[in-house]
Amino acid sequence: PLPDKEERFARQFLRAASLAGFTPLSRFDLEKTRELKADLLSLPVTINWDRLDSRWIESLLEDAEEGSVGSVPEALSDFGGYVLALKRGLAVERCSGRLLIEKLECLQSQWLLSVGSLLQSLLYRISRLAVEAWRTVLPAARGW
């Protein structure tokens, strides 16, 4: 059993991760990644296994089996009892075809950047003119 603070942290952490679209990495996800030979899990991470305290993860998984957490899948990966690995989203890259949508997205982003730059320069000029006008009007208003 965990102290109340650690248990509350673990639940709030999983709740925040769930709200952000993260889900625990399941055995199916891990196998699918290995089948695709994707480099999704080749992060340069070093774990000091001697200092790892996996009690809160084990307790969290026990609570999930009882139904109190609810967001932990049944088929966790092999390292599920030691480390909580989270994933978010799924990206499929396409390298063939006309790639029309990708080209439109690129044009859209370039257009938005140019419009933003134009608006920035326009607002800068307007603010300069307003400051200059205020400096000329203020001494004239004090003279009245």
Secondary structure, 3 states (H helix, E strand, C coil): CCCHHHHHHHHHHHHHHHHCCEEECEHHHHHHHHHHCCCCCCCCCCCCCCCCCCHHHHHHHHHHHHCCCCCCCCCECCCCCCCCCEEECCCCCCCCCCCHHHHHHHHHHHHHHHHHHHHHHHHHHHHHHHHHHHHHHHHHHHCC
